[in-house]
Amino acid sequence: MTKFFLSLHVIAAVLAIGPVTVAASMFPKALRRAHAAPEDREAYAALRLLHRICRVYAVVGTAVPVFGFATASSLGVLGSAWLVVSIVLTAAAAAVLALLILPAQDRALTAASPPEADVSVHRVASRLAMLTGVFNLLWATVTVLMIIRPGSTTGA
């Protein structure tokens, strides 16, 4: 059963977290592009699509810790320090996404900023890029912890 849970955990991480990290990383540049050319309806459509991907896959991404807990429980490592650190970092990544990135993206989409407000748009885009970098760094750290966890039986 452990291999089954581990497989679901890894598949969920790849299929759910991957799209969020990519879409969130693309959003700031798409925001700048959309505000640079307000007549370009495709630029705004792309922006809305990136935000939708982030929202939907954030919800789907909840499967990652669910299968992670099932895997850890079946391995008997729920109290291990590396796992506790991973859980804390995962919670931090989820908080950054849910409380900072998604609301900022939503505000950027709903704000009717005129083209002359480029300074504000660039500030918002820069902040979003920074937050996305933090989000991606948290997930990269969790991934590394999962691969080189202390006491690994793989010998890696």
MOSULKA-V428518 format. One line per field, one symbol per residue. phi: phi as a letter, one per 30 degrees, with the letter a starting at -180 (. if undefined). psi: psi as a letter, one per 20 degrees, with the letter a starting at -180 (. if undefined). A space follows every 50 residues. Layout:
phi->???
psi->???
//
This chain:
phi->.ddddddddddddddcdeddddddddeeddddddddbddddddddddddd ddeddddddddddddddddddddddicecdeddddddddddddddeddcc dddddddddddcddedceddddddddddddddddeddddddddddddced ieddid
psi->hghgggghgggggghghghghgghhhggghggghhhmiinhhghggghgg ggggggigghiihghghghgghghikkhjqghgggggghghgggggghhg gghhgghhhipmpqhikhggghggggggggghggghhghggggghhgkqq jpiij.
//
